[in-house]
Amino acid sequence: MNTSHSRSLSPSDSAKPWWSFGMVWMIISGPAVVVVAAFVTLYLAITIPDPVLPTEVLNPRNAIENQTKLDEAMAPAMQARNHAATGVVPHKQDKK
C-alpha cells in the first residue's frame, strides 16, 4: 500500500475558480504577448512610415543612361540564369 505518492483531488481543489491556477495564466500569457506586440508593431508602422525612395532620376535625359548602366550591371546575372537554365556557357565578348 503505497499511499504516500498517490494524491486525490480534495473538495477544496475542485472548488477553486479557473483563474486561481498558475498554469492557466502561463497558457494565456503567450497569445496575449503576441497580440500586444502586434499592436505595438501597428503603432510603429503608422507613426513612422518608411520614406519612398525614387527609382528613376528626375531628369528624363539621364533615364536612358541609367537604364544602360542597369542593363550592364545585370548582364552577369542574366548570363548565369541563362547558363543554369540551358547549360550553355556564354562566350566572352571583347569590349571595344
DSSP file (Angstrom, degrees, kcal/mol; ACC not computed):
  #  RESIDUE AA STRUCTURE BP1 BP2  ACC     N-H-->O    O-->H-N    N-H-->O    O-->H-N    TCO  KAPPA ALPHA  PHI   PSI    X-CA   Y-CA   Z-CA
    1    1 A M              0   0    0      0, 0.0     2,-1.0     0, 0.0     3,-0.2   0.000 360.0 360.0 360.0  99.3    0.0    0.0    0.0
    2    2 A N        +     0   0    0      1,-0.2     4,-0.3     2,-0.1     3,-0.2  -0.741 360.0 148.3-102.9  85.1    1.8    2.9   -1.3
    3    3 A T        +     0   0    0     -2,-1.0    -1,-0.2     1,-0.2     0, 0.0   0.506  54.6  79.3 -96.8  -5.8   -0.4    5.8   -0.4
    4    4 A S  S    S+     0   0    0      1,-0.2    -1,-0.2    -3,-0.2    -2,-0.1   0.808  99.8  39.5 -74.1 -27.4    2.3    8.5    0.1
    5    5 A H  S    S+     0   0    0     -3,-0.2     2,-0.3     2,-0.0    -1,-0.2   0.652  98.2  85.7 -96.6 -16.6    2.7    9.1   -3.7
    6    6 A S        -     0   0    0     -4,-0.3     2,-0.4     2,-0.0     0, 0.0  -0.660  57.0-172.1 -88.2 141.8   -0.9    8.9   -4.7
    7    7 A R        -     0   0    0     -2,-0.3     2,-0.3     3,-0.0    -3,-0.0  -0.996   5.7-163.1-135.3 129.0   -2.9   12.1   -4.5
    8    8 A S        -     0   0    0     -2,-0.4     2,-0.3     1,-0.0    -2,-0.0  -0.792  34.8 -95.7-107.8 156.3   -6.6   12.5   -5.0
    9    9 A L        -     0   0    0     -2,-0.3    -1,-0.0     2,-0.1    -2,-0.0  -0.514  37.9-146.0 -70.9 128.3   -8.4   15.7   -5.6
   10   10 A S    >>  -     0   0    0     -2,-0.3     4,-1.5     1,-0.1     3,-0.8  -0.543  26.9-107.3 -87.6 162.2   -9.8   17.2   -2.4
   11   11 A P  H 3> S+     0   0    0      0, 0.0     4,-1.0     0, 0.0    -1,-0.1   0.803 120.0  58.7 -59.6 -28.1  -13.1   19.1   -2.5
   12   12 A S  H 34 S+     0   0    0      1,-0.2     4,-0.4     2,-0.2    -3,-0.0   0.840 103.1  52.7 -72.6 -30.8  -11.2   22.3   -1.9
   13   13 A D  H X4 S+     0   0    0     -3,-0.8     3,-0.8     1,-0.2    -1,-0.2   0.894 110.4  46.0 -69.4 -40.1   -9.1   21.8   -5.2
   14   14 A S  H 3< S+     0   0    0     -4,-1.5    -1,-0.2     1,-0.2    -2,-0.2   0.690 107.4  58.9 -78.1 -16.6  -12.2   21.2   -7.4
   15   15 A A  T 3< S+     0   0    0     -4,-1.0    -1,-0.2    -5,-0.2    -2,-0.2   0.539  81.1 107.7 -88.4  -6.4  -14.0   24.3   -5.9
   16   16 A K  S <  S-     0   0    0     -3,-0.8     2,-0.1    -4,-0.4     5,-0.0  -0.444  75.7-114.1 -70.7 143.4  -11.2   26.7   -6.9
   17   17 A P    >   -     0   0    0      0, 0.0     3,-1.4     0, 0.0     4,-0.2  -0.355  27.0-109.9 -72.5 161.4  -12.0   29.1   -9.8
   18   18 A W  G >  S+     0   0    0      1,-0.3     3,-1.2     2,-0.2     6,-0.2   0.796 113.1  61.3 -65.1 -29.6  -10.1   28.6  -13.0
   19   19 A W  G 3  S+     0   0    0      1,-0.2    -1,-0.3     5,-0.1     6,-0.1   0.551  89.8  70.4 -78.1  -5.3   -8.2   31.9  -12.6
   20   20 A S  G <  S+     0   0    0     -3,-1.4     2,-0.5     4,-0.0    -1,-0.2   0.546  79.4  90.4 -87.3  -5.8   -6.5   30.7   -9.4
   21   21 A F    X>  -     0   0    0     -3,-1.2     4,-1.0    -4,-0.2     3,-0.5  -0.791  68.4-148.5 -93.8 130.6   -4.4   28.2  -11.2
   22   22 A G  H 3> S+     0   0    0     -2,-0.5     4,-1.8     1,-0.2     5,-0.2   0.814  93.6  63.4 -66.1 -32.8   -0.9   29.4  -12.4
   23   23 A M  H 3> S+     0   0    0      1,-0.2     4,-1.9     2,-0.2    -1,-0.2   0.843  97.6  57.3 -63.5 -33.6   -0.8   27.1  -15.4
   24   24 A V  H <> S+     0   0    0     -3,-0.5     4,-2.3    -6,-0.2    -1,-0.2   0.921 107.7  46.8 -62.5 -44.5   -3.9   28.9  -16.9
   25   25 A W  H  X S+     0   0    0     -4,-1.0     4,-2.0     1,-0.2    -1,-0.2   0.827 109.0  54.7 -70.8 -30.8   -2.1   32.2  -16.8
   26   26 A M  H  X S+     0   0    0     -4,-1.8     4,-0.8     2,-0.2    -1,-0.2   0.900 111.6  44.6 -66.7 -39.0    1.0   30.8  -18.3
   27   27 A I  H  < S+     0   0    0     -4,-1.9     3,-0.3     1,-0.2    -2,-0.2   0.889 115.7  46.8 -71.4 -40.0   -1.0   29.5  -21.3
   28   28 A I  H  X S+     0   0    0     -4,-2.3     4,-1.7     1,-0.2    -2,-0.2   0.825 102.4  65.4 -70.9 -31.5   -3.0   32.7  -21.7
   29   29 A S  H  X S+     0   0    0     -4,-2.0     4,-2.3     1,-0.2    -1,-0.2   0.818  92.4  61.8 -66.3 -31.1    0.1   34.9  -21.5
   30   30 A G  H  X S+     0   0    0     -4,-0.8     4,-1.7    -3,-0.3    -1,-0.2   0.978 110.4  36.0 -60.5 -59.4    1.7   33.6  -24.7
   31   31 A P  H  > S+     0   0    0      0, 0.0     4,-2.2     0, 0.0    -1,-0.2   0.840 115.2  58.1 -64.0 -30.7   -1.1   34.7  -27.1
   32   32 A A  H  X S+     0   0    0     -4,-1.7     4,-2.2     1,-0.2    -2,-0.2   0.905 105.3  49.3 -65.9 -39.7   -1.6   37.9  -25.1
   33   33 A V  H  X S+     0   0    0     -4,-2.3     4,-2.4     1,-0.2    -1,-0.2   0.888 110.0  52.0 -64.9 -38.6    2.0   38.9  -25.6
   34   34 A V  H  X S+     0   0    0     -4,-1.7     4,-2.0     2,-0.2    -2,-0.2   0.899 109.3  49.4 -65.2 -40.9    1.7   38.3  -29.3
   35   35 A V  H  X S+     0   0    0     -4,-2.2     4,-1.9     2,-0.2    -2,-0.2   0.917 111.8  48.3 -65.3 -43.2   -1.4   40.5  -29.5
   36   36 A V  H  X S+     0   0    0     -4,-2.2     4,-2.2     1,-0.2    -2,-0.2   0.918 111.0  50.9 -63.2 -42.9    0.3   43.3  -27.6
   37   37 A A  H  X S+     0   0    0     -4,-2.4     4,-2.3     1,-0.2    -1,-0.2   0.858 107.6  54.0 -63.2 -35.2    3.3   43.0  -29.9
   38   38 A A  H  X S+     0   0    0     -4,-2.0     4,-2.4     2,-0.2    -1,-0.2   0.907 109.2  47.4 -66.1 -41.1    1.1   43.2  -33.0
   39   39 A F  H  X S+     0   0    0     -4,-1.9     4,-2.4     2,-0.2    -2,-0.2   0.876 111.2  51.0 -68.7 -35.9   -0.5   46.4  -31.7
   40   40 A V  H  X S+     0   0    0     -4,-2.2     4,-2.4     2,-0.2    -2,-0.2   0.918 111.4  48.4 -64.5 -42.7    3.0   47.9  -31.0
   41   41 A T  H  X S+     0   0    0     -4,-2.3     4,-2.3     2,-0.2    -2,-0.2   0.903 111.1  50.3 -63.8 -41.4    4.1   47.0  -34.5
   42   42 A L  H  X S+     0   0    0     -4,-2.4     4,-2.0     2,-0.2    -2,-0.2   0.917 110.1  50.3 -62.3 -43.2    1.0   48.5  -36.0
   43   43 A Y  H  X S+     0   0    0     -4,-2.4     4,-2.5     1,-0.2     5,-0.3   0.926 112.2  47.0 -61.1 -45.5    1.5   51.7  -34.0
   44   44 A L  H  X S+     0   0    0     -4,-2.4     4,-2.1     1,-0.2    -1,-0.2   0.884 111.1  51.8 -65.0 -37.7    5.1   51.9  -35.1
   45   45 A A  H  < S+     0   0    0     -4,-2.3    -1,-0.2     1,-0.2    -2,-0.2   0.855 114.5  42.8 -67.5 -34.3    4.2   51.3  -38.8
   46   46 A I  H  < S+     0   0    0     -4,-2.0    -2,-0.2    -5,-0.2    -1,-0.2   0.899 119.5  40.3 -79.0 -41.1    1.5   54.1  -38.7
   47   47 A T  H  < S+     0   0    0     -4,-2.5    -2,-0.2     1,-0.2    -3,-0.2   0.788 122.2  38.0 -82.6 -27.1    3.6   56.7  -36.8
   48   48 A I  S  < S-     0   0    0     -4,-2.1    -1,-0.2    -5,-0.3     2,-0.1  -0.695  78.4-173.7-124.2  78.4    7.0   56.1  -38.5
   49   49 A P        -     0   0    0      0, 0.0    -3,-0.1     0, 0.0    -4,-0.1  -0.390  30.3-107.9 -72.9 150.5    6.3   55.4  -42.2
   50   50 A D        -     0   0    0     -5,-0.1     2,-0.1     1,-0.1    -5,-0.0  -0.532  37.9-110.5 -72.8 141.1    9.2   54.4  -44.4
   51   51 A P        -     0   0    0      0, 0.0     2,-0.6     0, 0.0    -1,-0.1  -0.446  28.2-116.1 -71.8 147.8   10.3   57.1  -46.9
   52   52 A V        -     0   0    0     -2,-0.1     0, 0.0     1,-0.0     0, 0.0  -0.747  29.2-146.3 -84.4 122.9    9.6   56.4  -50.6
   53   53 A L        -     0   0    0     -2,-0.6     2,-0.2     1,-0.1    -3,-0.0  -0.723  18.4-114.0 -91.7 137.9   12.8   56.2  -52.5
   54   54 A P        -     0   0    0      0, 0.0     3,-0.1     0, 0.0    -1,-0.1  -0.486  22.8-168.4 -71.1 138.1   13.0   57.4  -56.0
   55   55 A T  S    S+     0   0    0     -2,-0.2     2,-0.3     1,-0.1    -2,-0.0   0.635  71.3  42.3 -99.3 -17.7   13.6   54.7  -58.6
   56   56 A E  S    S-     0   0    0     10,-0.0     2,-0.2     2,-0.0    -1,-0.1  -0.926  89.2-105.4-127.3 153.4   14.3   57.0  -61.5
   57   57 A V        -     0   0    0     -2,-0.3     6,-0.1     2,-0.2    -2,-0.1  -0.502  28.1-126.7 -73.1 145.2   16.3   60.1  -61.9
   58   58 A L  S    S+     0   0    0     -2,-0.2    -1,-0.1     4,-0.1     3,-0.0   0.805  93.5  79.1 -66.6 -27.9   14.2   63.2  -62.1
   59   59 A N  S >> S-     0   0    0      1,-0.2     3,-1.2     2,-0.0     4,-0.6  -0.720  71.6-153.9 -83.0 117.2   15.9   64.3  -65.3
   60   60 A P  H >> S+     0   0    0      0, 0.0     4,-0.7     0, 0.0     3,-0.6   0.757  90.6  65.1 -65.1 -22.9   14.5   62.3  -68.2
   61   61 A R  H 3> S+     0   0    0      1,-0.2     4,-0.6     2,-0.2     3,-0.3   0.818 102.1  49.0 -68.7 -28.0   17.7   62.6  -70.3
   62   62 A N  H <> S+     0   0    0     -3,-1.2     4,-2.7     1,-0.2    -1,-0.2   0.618  91.8  79.6 -84.6 -12.1   19.5   60.6  -67.7
   63   63 A A  H <X S+     0   0    0     -4,-0.6     4,-2.0    -3,-0.6    -1,-0.2   0.891  93.6  47.6 -63.9 -39.8   16.9   57.8  -67.6
   64   64 A I  H  X S+     0   0    0     -4,-0.7     4,-2.0    -3,-0.3    -1,-0.2   0.912 113.3  48.4 -67.0 -42.2   18.3   56.2  -70.8
   65   65 A E  H  X S+     0   0    0     -4,-0.6     4,-1.9     1,-0.2    -2,-0.2   0.904 112.0  49.2 -64.4 -41.0   21.8   56.4  -69.5
   66   66 A N  H  X S+     0   0    0     -4,-2.7     4,-2.2     1,-0.2    -1,-0.2   0.865 108.2  54.1 -67.2 -34.9   20.8   54.9  -66.2
   67   67 A Q  H  X S+     0   0    0     -4,-2.0     4,-2.5     2,-0.2    -1,-0.2   0.896 108.0  49.1 -67.0 -39.5   18.9   52.1  -68.0
   68   68 A T  H  X S+     0   0    0     -4,-2.0     4,-2.3     2,-0.2    -1,-0.2   0.886 111.0  50.6 -67.2 -36.7   22.0   51.1  -70.0
   69   69 A K  H  X S+     0   0    0     -4,-1.9     4,-2.2     2,-0.2    -2,-0.2   0.900 110.9  49.3 -65.0 -39.3   24.1   51.1  -66.8
   70   70 A L  H  X S+     0   0    0     -4,-2.2     4,-2.0     2,-0.2    -2,-0.2   0.912 110.0  50.6 -65.8 -42.1   21.4   48.9  -65.1
   71   71 A D  H  X S+     0   0    0     -4,-2.5     4,-0.7     1,-0.2    -2,-0.2   0.907 111.3  48.7 -62.0 -41.3   21.5   46.5  -68.1
   72   72 A E  H >< S+     0   0    0     -4,-2.3     3,-0.6     1,-0.2    -1,-0.2   0.886 111.4  49.8 -65.4 -38.6   25.3   46.3  -68.0
   73   73 A A  H 3< S+     0   0    0     -4,-2.2     4,-0.4     1,-0.2    -1,-0.2   0.841 112.1  47.9 -69.4 -32.3   25.2   45.6  -64.2
   74   74 A M  H 3X S+     0   0    0     -4,-2.0     4,-2.4     1,-0.2    -1,-0.2   0.548  86.4  92.7 -85.2  -7.2   22.6   42.9  -64.7
   75   75 A A  H <X S+     0   0    0     -4,-0.7     4,-2.5    -3,-0.6     5,-0.2   0.902  84.1  48.8 -57.9 -46.6   24.5   41.1  -67.5
   76   76 A P  H  > S+     0   0    0      0, 0.0     4,-2.2     0, 0.0    -1,-0.2   0.895 112.7  49.2 -62.0 -35.9   26.4   38.7  -65.3
   77   77 A A  H  > S+     0   0    0     -4,-0.4     4,-2.4     2,-0.2    -2,-0.2   0.906 111.3  48.8 -67.9 -40.5   23.2   37.7  -63.5
   78   78 A M  H  X S+     0   0    0     -4,-2.4     4,-2.6     2,-0.2     5,-0.2   0.901 111.2  50.3 -65.7 -39.9   21.4   37.2  -66.8
   79   79 A Q  H  X S+     0   0    0     -4,-2.5     4,-2.5    -5,-0.2    -2,-0.2   0.914 111.4  48.2 -64.5 -41.6   24.3   35.1  -68.1
   80   80 A A  H  X S+     0   0    0     -4,-2.2     4,-2.3    -5,-0.2    -2,-0.2   0.900 112.1  49.1 -66.1 -39.2   24.3   32.9  -65.0
   81   81 A R  H  X S+     0   0    0     -4,-2.4     4,-1.9     2,-0.2    -2,-0.2   0.931 113.3  46.3 -64.9 -44.3   20.5   32.5  -65.2
   82   82 A N  H  X S+     0   0    0     -4,-2.6     4,-2.5     1,-0.2     5,-0.5   0.879 112.3  51.1 -66.2 -36.8   20.6   31.5  -68.8
   83   83 A H  H  X S+     0   0    0     -4,-2.5     4,-2.2     1,-0.2    -1,-0.2   0.902 110.7  48.9 -66.8 -39.7   23.5   29.1  -68.2
   84   84 A A  H  < S+     0   0    0     -4,-2.3    -1,-0.2     1,-0.2    -2,-0.2   0.852 115.9  44.1 -67.2 -33.6   21.6   27.5  -65.3
   85   85 A A  H  < S+     0   0    0     -4,-1.9    -2,-0.2    -5,-0.2    -1,-0.2   0.867 130.8  19.0 -80.3 -36.8   18.5   27.1  -67.5
   86   86 A T  H  < S-     0   0    0     -4,-2.5    -3,-0.2     2,-0.2    -2,-0.2   0.714  88.2-130.4-109.0 -25.2   20.1   25.9  -70.7
   87   87 A G     <  +     0   0    0     -4,-2.2     2,-0.5    -5,-0.5    -4,-0.2   0.503  63.3 132.8  84.1   3.3   23.6   24.5  -69.7
   88   88 A V        -     0   0    0     -6,-0.4    -1,-0.3    -5,-0.0    -2,-0.2  -0.783  55.3-134.3 -91.8 127.0   25.2   26.6  -72.5
   89   89 A V        -     0   0    0     -2,-0.5     2,-0.1    -3,-0.1    -9,-0.1  -0.676  24.6-124.2 -80.4 127.2   28.3   28.5  -71.4
   90   90 A P        -     0   0    0      0, 0.0     2,-0.3     0, 0.0    -1,-0.1  -0.411  22.0-118.4 -72.4 148.5   28.2   32.1  -72.8
   91   91 A H        -     0   0    0     -2,-0.1     2,-0.3     1,-0.1     0, 0.0  -0.621  27.7-112.8 -84.3 143.8   31.1   33.3  -74.9
   92   92 A K        -     0   0    0     -2,-0.3     2,-0.5     1,-0.0    -1,-0.1  -0.566  28.0-150.1 -76.1 138.6   33.1   36.3  -73.7
   93   93 A Q        -     0   0    0     -2,-0.3     2,-0.3     0, 0.0    -1,-0.0  -0.923  12.0-128.9-110.1 134.9   32.7   39.4  -75.8
   94   94 A D        -     0   0    0     -2,-0.5     2,-0.4     2,-0.0     0, 0.0  -0.642  19.3-133.0 -82.3 135.5   35.5   41.9  -76.1
   95   95 A K              0   0    0     -2,-0.3    -1,-0.0     1,-0.1     0, 0.0  -0.712 360.0 360.0 -86.6 138.4   34.6   45.5  -75.4
   96   96 A K              0   0    0     -2,-0.4    -1,-0.1     0, 0.0    -2,-0.0   0.376 360.0 360.0-115.4 360.0   35.9   47.9  -78.0
